[in-house]
Amino acid sequence: MDIGLSIFPTDYSIQPAALAQAAEARGFESLWLPEHSHIPVRRESPWPGGPELPSMYWEVYEPFAALAAAAAVTTRLKLATGICLVVQRDPLYTAKSVATLDRISGGRFLFGVGAGWNAEEMRNHGTEYRTRFGLLRERILAMKAIWTQERAEFHGRQVDFDPVLAWPKPLQRPHPPIHVGGGFPGAARRAIDYGDGWMPIWGRDQILERLPEVRALVREAGRDPEAFEISIFGAPARLEVLQQARDAGVRRVILPLPSAAAAEVEHRLERYGELMAALG
């Protein structure tokens, strides 16, 4: 089982390139960066993480630019969105961003995607909250067409375009792995439908207990459970939890880092490295 890291990079935190170098030097597998274009001042949607929304949600860097900086100074570390809010993005431009990052990183990109929780933020992008899951599916399928076809076209209910020429194509074939974030059972079913793995958040579902059921759903869909990756986002940094996840066949756990200066983050990396060594 691999260990990844996640952080909200900001102008006051350790910078993406420095963090990527430190993570790679310590043997971590991947770096996952989230996304919010903005946070509306007047909010109606409750934050799933608690009563008060942390300021890093509106201070966070744009993920593709930050990951490109990380790609330039590393050679092995996998670079990931965790998550990319596809329902707030134009699929033609996002397909190009994904393919470009996959190319310049030498095929190290992991595409973590989701629909998000903030209805007001979506509304400012012209996205309706009630139809977001259908839109997510169509945009992912449309991007797959762009990545794999010379003259790509897509005709859905919410995404529709005639044949286009769009390059570059990703280095990974047929495309970078798509990890669908969210809870059980909805996100797990969406991941099985059009993704390569499911990425639940620790603490919001009985994830490890659900895995036999998830693998049964994968088999029912005619897919190989061994090839369908389970990544646990926001896992607690406790050895017993990591051992349980490993023994349950989880592909990776992603440990959170604070949006803090280099010294604090590097101290946390040392602690995580000790856990990784103890895990074996």
Rosetta blueprint (number, residue, H / E / L):
1 M L
2 D E
3 I E
4 G E
5 L E
6 S E
7 I L
8 F L
9 P L
10 T L
11 D L
12 Y L
13 S L
14 I L
15 Q L
16 P H
17 A H
18 A H
19 L H
20 A H
21 Q H
22 A H
23 A H
24 E H
25 A H
26 R L
27 G L
28 F L
29 E L
30 S E
31 L E
32 W E
33 L E
34 P L
35 E L
36 H L
37 S L
38 H L
39 I L
40 P L
41 V L
42 R L
43 R L
44 E L
45 S L
46 P L
47 W L
48 P L
49 G L
50 G L
51 P L
52 E L
53 L L
54 P L
55 S L
56 M H
57 Y H
58 W H
59 E H
60 V L
61 Y L
62 E L
63 P H
64 F H
65 A H
66 A H
67 L H
68 A H
69 A H
70 A H
71 A H
72 A H
73 V L
74 T L
75 T L
76 R L
77 L L
78 K E
79 L E
80 A E
81 T E
82 G E
83 I E
84 C E
85 L E
86 V H
87 V H
88 Q H
89 R L
90 D L
91 P H
92 L H
93 Y H
94 T H
95 A H
96 K H
97 S H
98 V H
99 A H
100 T H
101 L H
102 D H
103 R H
104 I H
105 S L
106 G L
107 G L
108 R L
109 F E
110 L E
111 F E
112 G E
113 V E
114 G E
115 A L
116 G L
117 W L
118 N L
119 A H
120 E H
121 E H
122 M H
123 R H
124 N H
125 H L
126 G L
127 T L
128 E L
129 Y H
130 R H
131 T H
132 R H
133 F H
134 G H
135 L H
136 L H
137 R H
138 E H
139 R H
140 I H
141 L H
142 A H
143 M H
144 K H
145 A H
146 I H
147 W H
148 T H
149 Q L
150 E L
151 R L
152 A E
153 E E
154 F E
155 H E
156 G L
157 R L
158 Q L
159 V L
160 D E
161 F E
162 D E
163 P E
164 V E
165 L L
166 A L
167 W L
168 P L
169 K L
170 P L
171 L L
172 Q L
173 R L
174 P L
175 H L
176 P L
177 P L
178 I E
179 H E
180 V E
181 G E
182 G L
183 G L
184 F L
185 P L
186 G H
187 A H
188 A H
189 R H
190 R H
191 A H
192 I H
193 D H
194 Y H
195 G L
196 D L
197 G E
198 W E
199 M E
200 P L
201 I E
202 W L
203 G L
204 R L
205 D L
206 Q L
207 I H
208 L H
209 E H
210 R H
211 L H
212 P H
213 E H
214 V H
215 R H
216 A H
217 L H
218 V H
219 R H
220 E H
221 A L
222 G L
223 R L
224 D L
225 P L
226 E L
227 A L
228 F L
229 E E
230 I E
231 S E
232 I E
233 F E
234 G L
235 A L
236 P L
237 A L
238 R L
239 L H
240 E H
241 V H
242 L H
243 Q H
244 Q H
245 A H
246 R H
247 D H
248 A L
249 G L
250 V L
251 R L
252 R E
253 V E
254 I E
255 L E
256 P E
257 L L
258 P L
259 S L
260 A L
261 A L
262 A H
263 A H
264 E H
265 V H
266 E H
267 H H
268 R H
269 L H
270 E H
271 R H
272 Y H
273 G H
274 E H
275 L H
276 M H
277 A H
278 A H
279 L H
280 G L
